[in-house]
Amino acid sequence: MSYGDGHHAAPRGSALLVDTRVLRNPPEDPAVRERMLHSNGMVGEVRDYVLATPGASRLVERSVEQLLALLDVPPRSGEQPLRVDVHVVCGGGRHRSVAVAEEIGARARAAGVGCEVEHLHVERPILT
């Protein structure tokens, strides 16, 4: 689940937290601000911009590795298999967290893990 910390409505519960606030934010880059401000991380151009940030690839890889390691823990006798929530945060919940959450979801599915990706704040107003 992606969300924006600036909306003060973080998802609840235990989760693997992925903090994308260290990545480039399209609205803060004058070269792409006008093109990407009202878009989101599900749009190819925004997604590519965010994932091209130095360190983004490693952040995604490390997050997927941690997710897979958590899922590899065998359930105790009589318990359901483990469910792992992943919370991906950025400032506004529209660009960085959305792009990274989508990428983590795609890589998890490619590894044979069933998952759903939700975006808590992607439709909220843009924070200034």
BAKOL-895793 format. One record per residue: residue number from 1; residue in three letters; x, y, z of N, C-alpha, C, O in turn. Coordinates in steps of 0.05 Angstrom, whole numbers, padded with zeros to 5 digits. Layout:
BEGIN
@resi NUM, resn ALA, neast X, nnorth Y, nup Z, caeast X, canorth Y, caup Z, ceast X, cnorth Y, cup Z, oeast X, onorth Y, oup Z .
...
This chain:
BEGIN
@resi 1, resn MET, neast 00017, nnorth -00023, nup 00000, caeast 00000, canorth 00000, caup 00000, ceast 00018, cnorth 00025, cup 00000, oeast 00036, onorth 00027, oup 00016 .
@resi 2, resn SER, neast 00012, nnorth 00043, nup -00019, caeast 00027, canorth 00068, caup -00019, ceast 00011, cnorth 00089, cup -00004, oeast -00014, onorth 00088, oup -00003 .
@resi 3, resn TYR, neast 00025, nnorth 00108, nup 00007, caeast 00011, canorth 00130, caup 00020, ceast 00030, cnorth 00154, cup 00023, oeast 00054, onorth 00152, oup 00019 .
@resi 4, resn GLY, neast 00018, nnorth 00177, nup 00029, caeast 00033, canorth 00201, caup 00033, ceast 00033, cnorth 00210, cup 00062, oeast 00012, onorth 00214, oup 00073 .
@resi 5, resn ASP, neast 00057, nnorth 00212, nup 00073, caeast 00060, canorth 00220, caup 00101, ceast 00048, cnorth 00248, cup 00107, oeast 00039, onorth 00253, oup 00129 .
@resi 6, resn GLY, neast 00048, nnorth 00265, nup 00087, caeast 00038, canorth 00292, caup 00091, ceast 00008, cnorth 00293, cup 00095, oeast -00002, onorth 00314, oup 00103 .
@resi 7, resn HIS, neast -00007, nnorth 00272, nup 00090, caeast -00036, canorth 00272, caup 00094, ceast -00043, cnorth 00263, cup 00123, oeast -00066, onorth 00264, oup 00130 .
@resi 8, resn HIS, neast -00023, nnorth 00256, nup 00139, caeast -00027, canorth 00248, caup 00167, ceast -00048, cnorth 00227, cup 00170, oeast -00064, onorth 00227, oup 00188 .
@resi 9, resn ALA, neast -00048, nnorth 00207, nup 00152, caeast -00067, canorth 00185, caup 00153, ceast -00053, cnorth 00160, cup 00144, oeast -00061, onorth 00147, oup 00124 .
@resi 10, resn ALA, neast -00032, nnorth 00152, nup 00158, caeast -00017, canorth 00128, caup 00151, ceast -00033, cnorth 00103, cup 00156, oeast -00050, onorth 00102, oup 00174 .
@resi 11, resn PRO, neast -00029, nnorth 00082, nup 00139, caeast -00043, canorth 00057, caup 00145, ceast -00035, cnorth 00046, cup 00172, oeast -00012, onorth 00051, oup 00181 .
@resi 12, resn ARG, neast -00052, nnorth 00031, nup 00184, caeast -00047, canorth 00020, caup 00210, ceast -00037, cnorth -00009, cup 00208, oeast -00041, onorth -00022, oup 00187 .
@resi 13, resn GLY, neast -00025, nnorth -00018, nup 00229, caeast -00017, canorth -00046, caup 00230, ceast 00012, cnorth -00050, cup 00225, oeast 00026, onorth -00032, oup 00215 .
@resi 14, resn SER, neast 00021, nnorth -00074, nup 00231, caeast 00049, canorth -00081, caup 00226, ceast 00054, cnorth -00085, cup 00196, oeast 00037, onorth -00096, oup 00182 .
@resi 15, resn ALA, neast 00077, nnorth -00075, nup 00187, caeast 00083, canorth -00077, caup 00159, ceast 00113, cnorth -00073, cup 00155, oeast 00127, onorth -00061, oup 00171 .
@resi 16, resn LEU, neast 00122, nnorth -00083, nup 00132, caeast 00149, canorth -00076, caup 00122, ceast 00147, cnorth -00048, cup 00111, oeast 00131, onorth -00043, oup 00093 .
@resi 17, resn LEU, neast 00162, nnorth -00029, nup 00122, caeast 00161, canorth -00001, caup 00114, ceast 00183, cnorth 00005, cup 00093, oeast 00206, onorth 00000, oup 00098 .
@resi 18, resn VAL, neast 00174, nnorth 00017, nup 00071, caeast 00193, canorth 00025, caup 00050, ceast 00190, cnorth 00056, cup 00047, oeast 00169, onorth 00066, oup 00040 .
@resi 19, resn ASP, neast 00211, nnorth 00070, nup 00054, caeast 00210, canorth 00099, caup 00053, ceast 00223, cnorth 00110, cup 00028, oeast 00247, onorth 00107, oup 00023 .
@resi 20, resn THR, neast 00207, nnorth 00121, nup 00011, caeast 00216, canorth 00131, caup -00015, ceast 00223, cnorth 00161, cup -00015, oeast 00229, onorth 00172, oup -00036 .
@resi 21, resn ARG, neast 00221, nnorth 00174, nup 00008, caeast 00226, canorth 00203, caup 00009, ceast 00255, cnorth 00210, cup 00002, oeast 00261, onorth 00234, oup -00002 .
@resi 22, resn VAL, neast 00273, nnorth 00191, nup 00000, caeast 00300, canorth 00196, caup -00008, ceast 00303, cnorth 00198, cup -00038, oeast 00324, onorth 00207, oup -00049 .
@resi 23, resn LEU, neast 00282, nnorth 00190, nup -00053, caeast 00283, canorth 00190, caup -00082, ceast 00275, cnorth 00217, cup -00093, oeast 00262, onorth 00233, oup -00079 .
@resi 24, resn ARG, neast 00282, nnorth 00223, nup -00118, caeast 00274, canorth 00248, caup -00131, ceast 00244, cnorth 00250, cup -00132, oeast 00230, onorth 00230, oup -00138 .
@resi 25, resn ASN, neast 00233, nnorth 00273, nup -00127, caeast 00205, canorth 00278, caup -00127, ceast 00198, cnorth 00295, cup -00152, oeast 00207, onorth 00318, oup -00154 .
@resi 26, resn PRO, neast 00183, nnorth 00285, nup -00171, caeast 00178, canorth 00300, caup -00196, ceast 00168, cnorth 00328, cup -00191, oeast 00177, onorth 00346, oup -00205 .
@resi 27, resn PRO, neast 00150, nnorth 00334, nup -00172, caeast 00141, canorth 00361, caup -00169, ceast 00162, cnorth 00381, cup -00159, oeast 00159, onorth 00405, oup -00162 .
@resi 28, resn GLU, neast 00184, nnorth 00371, nup -00149, caeast 00206, canorth 00388, caup -00140, ceast 00227, cnorth 00393, cup -00161, oeast 00246, onorth 00408, oup -00156 .
@resi 29, resn ASP, neast 00224, nnorth 00380, nup -00184, caeast 00244, canorth 00383, caup -00206, ceast 00232, cnorth 00402, cup -00227, oeast 00213, onorth 00395, oup -00241 .
@resi 30, resn PRO, neast 00243, nnorth 00427, nup -00229, caeast 00232, canorth 00446, caup -00248, ceast 00231, cnorth 00435, cup -00277, oeast 00214, onorth 00444, oup -00293 .
@resi 31, resn ALA, neast 00249, nnorth 00417, nup -00284, caeast 00250, canorth 00407, caup -00312, ceast 00225, cnorth 00390, cup -00319, oeast 00218, onorth 00388, oup -00342 .
@resi 32, resn VAL, neast 00212, nnorth 00378, nup -00299, caeast 00189, canorth 00360, caup -00304, ceast 00164, cnorth 00368, cup -00288, oeast 00143, onorth 00356, oup -00292 .
@resi 33, resn ARG, neast 00166, nnorth 00387, nup -00271, caeast 00144, canorth 00394, caup -00253, ceast 00118, cnorth 00398, cup -00268, oeast 00098, onorth 00386, oup -00261 .
@resi 34, resn GLU, neast 00117, nnorth 00415, nup -00288, caeast 00092, canorth 00421, caup -00302, ceast 00080, cnorth 00396, cup -00315, oeast 00055, onorth 00393, oup -00315 .
@resi 35, resn ARG, neast 00097, nnorth 00379, nup -00326, caeast 00087, canorth 00355, caup -00340, ceast 00077, cnorth 00334, cup -00320, oeast 00058, onorth 00320, oup -00326 .
@resi 36, resn MET, neast 00089, nnorth 00332, nup -00297, caeast 00084, canorth 00309, caup -00279, ceast 00068, cnorth 00316, cup -00254, oeast 00059, onorth 00298, oup -00240 .
@resi 37, resn LEU, neast 00065, nnorth 00342, nup -00248, caeast 00053, canorth 00350, caup -00222, ceast 00025, cnorth 00337, cup -00218, oeast 00020, onorth 00326, oup -00197 .
@resi 38, resn HIS, neast 00008, nnorth 00338, nup -00238, caeast -00019, canorth 00327, caup -00235, ceast -00022, cnorth 00298, cup -00244, oeast -00044, onorth 00288, oup -00246 .
@resi 39, resn SER, neast 00000, nnorth 00285, nup -00248, caeast 00000, canorth 00257, caup -00256, ceast 00006, cnorth 00241, cup -00231, oeast 00005, onorth 00251, oup -00209 .
@resi 40, resn ASN, neast 00012, nnorth 00215, nup -00235, caeast 00019, canorth 00198, caup -00212, ceast 00037, cnorth 00176, cup -00220, oeast 00043, onorth 00172, oup -00244 .
@resi 41, resn GLY, neast 00047, nnorth 00160, nup -00201, caeast 00067, canorth 00140, caup -00206, ceast 00057, cnorth 00116, cup -00221, oeast 00073, onorth 00098, oup -00227 .
@resi 42, resn MET, neast 00032, nnorth 00115, nup -00229, caeast 00022, canorth 00093, caup -00246, ceast 00026, cnorth 00100, cup -00276, oeast 00023, onorth 00083, oup -00293 .
@resi 43, resn VAL, neast 00032, nnorth 00125, nup -00281, caeast 00036, canorth 00134, caup -00308, ceast 00066, cnorth 00129, cup -00315, oeast 00084, onorth 00135, oup -00300 .
@resi 44, resn GLY, neast 00070, nnorth 00117, nup -00339, caeast 00097, canorth 00108, caup -00347, ceast 00119, cnorth 00129, cup -00344, oeast 00140, onorth 00122, oup -00334 .
@resi 45, resn GLU, neast 00114, nnorth 00153, nup -00353, caeast 00135, canorth 00174, caup -00352, ceast 00142, cnorth 00180, cup -00323, oeast 00166, onorth 00183, oup -00317 .
@resi 46, resn VAL, neast 00123, nnorth 00181, nup -00305, caeast 00129, canorth 00187, caup -00277, ceast 00143, cnorth 00163, cup -00264, oeast 00163, onorth 00166, oup -00250 .
@resi 47, resn ARG, neast 00132, nnorth 00140, nup -00269, caeast 00144, canorth 00115, caup -00259, ceast 00174, cnorth 00113, cup -00267, oeast 00191, onorth 00108, oup -00251 .
@resi 48, resn ASP, neast 00179, nnorth 00117, nup -00293, caeast 00206, canorth 00115, caup -00303, ceast 00224, cnorth 00136, cup -00290, oeast 00247, onorth 00130, oup -00283 .
@resi 49, resn TYR, neast 00214, nnorth 00160, nup -00286, caeast 00229, canorth 00182, caup -00274, ceast 00237, cnorth 00174, cup -00245, oeast 00261, onorth 00176, oup -00238 .
@resi 50, resn VAL, neast 00218, nnorth 00165, nup -00230, caeast 00223, canorth 00157, caup -00202, ceast 00242, cnorth 00134, cup -00201, oeast 00261, onorth 00135, oup -00185 .
@resi 51, resn LEU, neast 00238, nnorth 00114, nup -00217, caeast 00255, canorth 00090, caup -00215, ceast 00283, cnorth 00094, cup -00227, oeast 00301, onorth 00078, oup -00222 .
@resi 52, resn ALA, neast 00287, nnorth 00116, nup -00241, caeast 00313, canorth 00123, caup -00252, ceast 00330, cnorth 00138, cup -00231, oeast 00353, onorth 00144, oup -00235 .
@resi 53, resn THR, neast 00318, nnorth 00146, nup -00209, caeast 00332, canorth 00159, caup -00187, ceast 00355, cnorth 00142, cup -00177, oeast 00350, onorth 00118, oup -00172 .
@resi 54, resn PRO, neast 00379, nnorth 00153, nup -00173, caeast 00400, canorth 00137, caup -00161, ceast 00391, cnorth 00125, cup -00135, oeast 00381, onorth 00140, oup -00117 .
@resi 55, resn GLY, neast 00394, nnorth 00099, nup -00132, caeast 00387, canorth 00086, caup -00107, ceast 00359, cnorth 00073, cup -00108, oeast 00353, onorth 00056, oup -00091 .
@resi 56, resn ALA, neast 00342, nnorth 00080, nup -00128, caeast 00315, canorth 00069, caup -00129, ceast 00315, cnorth 00040, cup -00135, oeast 00300, onorth 00024, oup -00122 .
@resi 57, resn SER, neast 00332, nnorth 00031, nup -00153, caeast 00333, canorth 00003, caup -00160, ceast 00341, cnorth -00014, cup -00136, oeast 00330, onorth -00035, oup -00130 .
@resi 58, resn ARG, neast 00361, nnorth -00005, nup -00121, caeast 00370, canorth -00019, caup -00097, ceast 00348, cnorth -00019, cup -00075, oeast 00344, onorth -00039, oup -00062 .
@resi 59, resn LEU, neast 00334, nnorth 00003, nup -00072, caeast 00312, canorth 00004, caup -00053, ceast 00291, cnorth -00016, cup -00059, oeast 00281, onorth -00030, oup -00042 .
@resi 60, resn VAL, neast 00284, nnorth -00018, nup -00085, caeast 00263, canorth -00038, caup -00093, ceast 00274, cnorth -00066, cup -00089, oeast 00260, onorth -00083, oup -00078 .
@resi 61, resn GLU, neast 00298, nnorth -00071, nup -00098, caeast 00310, canorth -00098, caup -00095, ceast 00311, cnorth -00107, cup -00066, oeast 00303, onorth -00129, oup -00059 .
@resi 62, resn ARG, neast 00320, nnorth -00089, nup -00049, caeast 00322, canorth -00095, caup -00020, ceast 00295, cnorth -00100, cup -00008, oeast 00291, onorth -00118, oup 00009 .
@resi 63, resn SER, neast 00275, nnorth -00085, nup -00016, caeast 00248, canorth -00088, caup -00006, ceast 00236, cnorth -00115, cup -00014, oeast 00223, onorth -00128, oup 00002 .
@resi 64, resn VAL, neast 00240, nnorth -00122, nup -00039, caeast 00230, canorth -00148, caup -00049, ceast 00244, cnorth -00171, cup -00035, oeast 00231, onorth -00191, oup -00027 .
@resi 65, resn GLU, neast 00270, nnorth -00169, nup -00031, caeast 00285, canorth -00189, caup -00016, ceast 00274, cnorth -00192, cup 00012, oeast 00270, onorth -00215, oup 00022 .
@resi 66, resn GLN, neast 00269, nnorth -00170, nup 00026, caeast 00258, canorth -00172, caup 00053, ceast 00230, cnorth -00184, cup 00053, oeast 00224, onorth -00200, oup 00070 .
@resi 67, resn LEU, neast 00214, nnorth -00176, nup 00034, caeast 00187, canorth -00188, caup 00031, ceast 00188, cnorth -00218, cup 00028, oeast 00174, onorth -00233, oup 00041 .
@resi 68, resn LEU, neast 00205, nnorth -00227, nup 00009, caeast 00207, canorth -00255, caup 00004, ceast 00218, cnorth -00271, cup 00028, oeast 00210, onorth -00293, oup 00034 .
@resi 69, resn ALA, neast 00237, nnorth -00258, nup 00042, caeast 00248, canorth -00271, caup 00066, ceast 00226, cnorth -00274, cup 00088, oeast 00224, onorth -00295, oup 00101 .
@resi 70, resn LEU, neast 00210, nnorth -00254, nup 00091, caeast 00188, canorth -00256, caup 00111, ceast 00167, cnorth -00277, cup 00103, oeast 00157, onorth -00291, oup 00120 .
@resi 71, resn LEU, neast 00162, nnorth -00279, nup 00077, caeast 00143, canorth -00299, caup 00068, ceast 00153, cnorth -00327, cup 00069, oeast 00138, onorth -00347, oup 00068 .
@resi 72, resn ASP, neast 00180, nnorth -00330, nup 00071, caeast 00193, canorth -00356, caup 00072, ceast 00191, cnorth -00369, cup 00100, oeast 00198, onorth -00392, oup 00104 .
@resi 73, resn VAL, neast 00182, nnorth -00353, nup 00120, caeast 00179, canorth -00364, caup 00147, ceast 00156, cnorth -00384, cup 00147, oeast 00134, onorth -00377, oup 00141 .
@resi 74, resn PRO, neast 00162, nnorth -00409, nup 00155, caeast 00140, canorth -00429, caup 00154, ceast 00119, cnorth -00423, cup 00176, oeast 00126, onorth -00415, oup 00198 .
@resi 75, resn PRO, neast 00093, nnorth -00427, nup 00170, caeast 00073, canorth -00422, caup 00190, ceast 00074, cnorth -00443, cup 00213, oeast 00083, onorth -00466, oup 00208 .
@resi 76, resn ARG, neast 00066, nnorth -00435, nup 00236, caeast 00065, canorth -00454, caup 00259, ceast 00043, cnorth -00474, cup 00254, oeast 00024, onorth -00468, oup 00238 .
@resi 77, resn SER, neast 00044, nnorth -00496, nup 00267, caeast 00024, canorth -00517, caup 00264, ceast -00004, cnorth -00505, cup 00268, oeast -00010, onorth -00493, oup 00289 .
@resi 78, resn GLY, neast -00022, nnorth -00510, nup 00249, caeast -00049, canorth -00501, caup 00251, ceast -00054, cnorth -00472, cup 00244, oeast -00077, onorth -00463, oup 00244 .
@resi 79, resn GLU, neast -00033, nnorth -00457, nup 00237, caeast -00036, canorth -00429, caup 00230, ceast -00037, cnorth -00425, cup 00200, oeast -00027, onorth -00442, oup 00185 .
@resi 80, resn GLN, neast -00049, nnorth -00404, nup 00191, caeast -00050, canorth -00397, caup 00163, ceast -00023, cnorth -00388, cup 00154, oeast -00007, onorth -00379, oup 00170 .
@resi 81, resn PRO, neast -00017, nnorth -00390, nup 00128, caeast 00009, canorth -00380, caup 00118, ceast 00010, cnorth -00350, cup 00124, oeast -00010, onorth -00336, oup 00126 .
@resi 82, resn LEU, neast 00035, nnorth -00340, nup 00128, caeast 00039, canorth -00312, caup 00135, ceast 00030, cnorth -00293, cup 00114, oeast 00034, onorth -00298, oup 00090 .
@resi 83, resn ARG, neast 00018, nnorth -00272, nup 00122, caeast 00010, canorth -00250, caup 00104, ceast 00029, cnorth -00227, cup 00112, oeast 00032, onorth -00221, oup 00135 .
@resi 84, resn VAL, neast 00040, nnorth -00214, nup 00092, caeast 00059, canorth -00192, caup 00097, ceast 00048, cnorth -00167, cup 00083, oeast 00043, onorth -00167, oup 00059 .
@resi 85, resn ASP, neast 00044, nnorth -00146, nup 00099, caeast 00036, canorth -00120, caup 00088, ceast 00061, cnorth -00104, cup 00083, oeast 00080, onorth -00105, oup 00099 .
@resi 86, resn VAL, neast 00061, nnorth -00089, nup 00062, caeast 00083, canorth -00071, caup 00055, ceast 00072, cnorth -00043, cup 00053, oeast 00054, onorth -00038, oup 00036 .
@resi 87, resn HIS, neast 00082, nnorth -00024, nup 00069, caeast 00073, canorth 00003, caup 00067, ceast 00096, cnorth 00019, cup 00054, oeast 00118, onorth 00019, oup 00064 .
@resi 88, resn VAL, neast 00089, nnorth 00033, nup 00033, caeast 00109, canorth 00049, caup 00017, ceast 00101, cnorth 00078, cup 00020, oeast 00080, onorth 00087, oup 00012 .
@resi 89, resn VAL, neast 00119, nnorth 00094, nup 00032, caeast 00113, canorth 00122, caup 00039, ceast 00129, cnorth 00142, cup 00023, oeast 00152, onorth 00137, oup 00016 .
@resi 90, resn CYS, neast 00116, nnorth 00164, nup 00017, caeast 00130, canorth 00188, caup 00007, ceast 00116, cnorth 00212, cup 00019, oeast 00101, onorth 00209, oup 00039 .
@resi 91, resn GLY, neast 00120, nnorth 00235, nup 00009, caeast 00108, canorth 00259, caup 00021, ceast 00079, cnorth 00262, cup 00016, oeast 00063, onorth 00267, oup 00034 .
@resi 92, resn GLY, neast 00071, nnorth 00259, nup -00010, caeast 00043, canorth 00264, caup -00017, ceast 00027, cnorth 00240, cup -00026, oeast 00003, onorth 00241, oup -00028 .
@resi 93, resn GLY, neast 00041, nnorth 00218, nup -00031, caeast 00026, canorth 00193, caup -00038, ceast 00017, cnorth 00192, cup -00067, oeast -00001, onorth 00177, oup -00073 .
@resi 94, resn ARG, neast 00029, nnorth 00207, nup -00084, caeast 00021, canorth 00208, caup -00112, ceast 00042, cnorth 00198, cup -00132, oeast 00036, onorth 00186, oup -00153 .
@resi 95, resn HIS, neast 00068, nnorth 00203, nup -00126, caeast 00089, canorth 00198, caup -00146, ceast 00107, cnorth 00176, cup -00137, oeast 00106, onorth 00154, oup -00148 .
@resi 96, resn ARG, neast 00126, nnorth 00182, nup -00119, caeast 00146, canorth 00163, caup -00111, ceast 00136, cnorth 00137, cup -00099, oeast 00142, onorth 00115, oup -00108 .
@resi 97, resn SER, neast 00119, nnorth 00140, nup -00079, caeast 00109, canorth 00116, caup -00065, ceast 00092, cnorth 00098, cup -00084, oeast 00093, onorth 00074, oup -00083 .
@resi 98, resn VAL, neast 00077, nnorth 00111, nup -00101, caeast 00060, canorth 00096, caup -00120, ceast 00077, cnorth 00081, cup -00140, oeast 00073, onorth 00057, oup -00145 .
@resi 99, resn ALA, neast 00097, nnorth 00094, nup -00151, caeast 00115, canorth 00081, caup -00171, ceast 00130, cnorth 00057, cup -00158, oeast 00132, onorth 00036, oup -00170 .
@resi 100, resn VAL, neast 00140, nnorth 00062, nup -00134, caeast 00156, canorth 00040, caup -00121, ceast 00137, cnorth 00018, cup -00112, oeast 00145, onorth -00006, oup -00115 .
@resi 101, resn ALA, neast 00114, nnorth 00024, nup -00102, caeast 00095, canorth 00003, caup -00094, ceast 00087, cnorth -00014, cup -00118, oeast 00085, onorth -00039, oup -00116 .
@resi 102, resn GLU, neast 00082, nnorth -00002, nup -00141, caeast 00075, canorth -00017, caup -00165, ceast 00098, cnorth -00035, cup -00173, oeast 00094, onorth -00058, oup -00182 .
@resi 103, resn GLU, neast 00123, nnorth -00025, nup -00171, caeast 00146, canorth -00041, caup -00179, ceast 00151, cnorth -00064, cup -00160, oeast 00157, onorth -00086, oup -00169 .
@resi 104, resn ILE, neast 00148, nnorth -00060, nup -00134, caeast 00150, canorth -00082, caup -00115, ceast 00129, cnorth -00102, cup -00120, oeast 00134, onorth -00126, oup -00120 .
@resi 105, resn GLY, neast 00104, nnorth -00094, nup -00126, caeast 00083, canorth -00112, caup -00132, ceast 00088, cnorth -00129, cup -00157, oeast 00084, onorth -00153, oup -00157 .
@resi 106, resn ALA, neast 00099, nnorth -00116, nup -00178, caeast 00105, canorth -00130, caup -00203, ceast 00127, cnorth -00151, cup -00198, oeast 00125, onorth -00173, oup -00208 .
@resi 107, resn ARG, neast 00147, nnorth -00143, nup -00183, caeast 00169, canorth -00162, caup -00177, ceast 00160, cnorth -00185, cup -00159, oeast 00169, onorth -00208, oup -00162 .
@resi 108, resn ALA, neast 00142, nnorth -00179, nup -00140, caeast 00132, canorth -00201, caup -00123, ceast 00115, cnorth -00220, cup -00140, oeast 00118, onorth -00245, oup -00136 .
@resi 109, resn ARG, neast 00098, nnorth -00210, nup -00157, caeast 00083, canorth -00228, caup -00175, ceast 00101, cnorth -00245, cup -00192, oeast 00096, onorth -00268, oup -00197 .
@resi 110, resn ALA, neast 00122, nnorth -00232, nup -00203, caeast 00142, canorth -00247, caup -00220, ceast 00155, cnorth -00269, cup -00204, oeast 00164, onorth -00289, oup -00216 .
@resi 111, resn ALA, neast 00157, nnorth -00266, nup -00177, caeast 00169, canorth -00287, caup -00160, ceast 00149, cnorth -00307, cup -00151, oeast 00155, onorth -00325, oup -00135 .
@resi 112, resn GLY, neast 00124, nnorth -00305, nup -00161, caeast 00104, canorth -00324, caup -00154, ceast 00087, cnorth -00317, cup -00129, oeast 00073, onorth -00334, oup -00119 .
@resi 113, resn VAL, neast 00090, nnorth -00293, nup -00120, caeast 00075, canorth -00284, caup -00096, ceast 00050, cnorth -00270, cup -00105, oeast 00051, onorth -00251, oup -00120 .
@resi 114, resn GLY, neast 00027, nnorth -00279, nup -00095, caeast 00002, canorth -00265, caup -00100, ceast 00001, cnorth -00239, cup -00084, oeast 00007, onorth -00239, oup -00060 .
@resi 115, resn CYS, neast -00006, nnorth -00217, nup -00097, caeast -00007, canorth -00192, caup -00082, ceast -00026, cnorth -00173, cup -00095, oeast -00032, onorth -00175, oup -00119 .
@resi 116, resn GLU, neast -00035, nnorth -00154, nup -00079, caeast -00052, canorth -00132, caup -00089, ceast -00037, cnorth -00106, cup -00082, oeast -00025, onorth -00105, oup -00061 .
@resi 117, resn VAL, neast -00039, nnorth -00087, nup -00099, caeast -00026, canorth -00061, caup -00094, ceast -00048, cnorth -00040, cup -00091, oeast -00065, onorth -00037, oup -00109 .
@resi 118, resn GLU, neast -00048, nnorth -00026, nup -00069, caeast -00068, canorth -00005, caup -00064, ceast -00054, cnorth 00022, cup -00060, oeast -00031, onorth 00023, oup -00051 .
@resi 119, resn HIS, neast -00067, nnorth 00043, nup -00068, caeast -00056, canorth 00070, caup -00065, ceast -00075, cnorth 00087, cup -00049, oeast -00096, onorth 00096, oup -00058 .
@resi 120, resn LEU, neast -00068, nnorth 00092, nup -00024, caeast -00085, canorth 00105, caup -00005, ceast -00091, cnorth 00134, cup -00011, oeast -00113, onorth 00144, oup -00007 .
@resi 121, resn HIS, neast -00071, nnorth 00149, nup -00021, caeast -00073, canorth 00178, caup -00024, ceast -00070, cnorth 00187, cup -00053, oeast -00067, onorth 00212, oup -00057 .
@resi 122, resn VAL, neast -00069, nnorth 00170, nup -00072, caeast -00064, canorth 00178, caup -00099, ceast -00084, cnorth 00198, cup -00110, oeast -00078, onorth 00214, oup -00128 .
@resi 123, resn GLU, neast -00108, nnorth 00198, nup -00100, caeast -00129, canorth 00216, caup -00109, ceast -00132, cnorth 00241, cup -00091, oeast -00149, onorth 00258, oup -00097 .
@resi 124, resn ARG, neast -00117, nnorth 00242, nup -00070, caeast -00118, canorth 00265, caup -00052, ceast -00107, cnorth 00290, cup -00065, oeast -00092, onorth 00288, oup -00084 .
@resi 125, resn PRO, neast -00114, nnorth 00314, nup -00055, caeast -00102, canorth 00339, caup -00066, ceast -00072, cnorth 00339, cup -00064, oeast -00060, onorth 00327, oup -00046 .
@resi 126, resn ILE, neast -00060, nnorth 00353, nup -00083, caeast -00031, canorth 00356, caup -00083, ceast -00022, cnorth 00373, cup -00060, oeast -00034, onorth 00394, oup -00055 .
@resi 127, resn LEU, neast -00002, nnorth 00365, nup -00045, caeast 00008, canorth 00380, caup -00022, ceast 00027, cnorth 00401, cup -00032, oeast 00043, onorth 00396, oup -00051 .
@resi 128, resn THR, neast 00027, nnorth 00424, nup -00020, caeast 00045, canorth 00446, caup -00029, ceast 00065, cnorth 00451, cup -00006, oeast 00082, onorth 00468, oup -00009 .
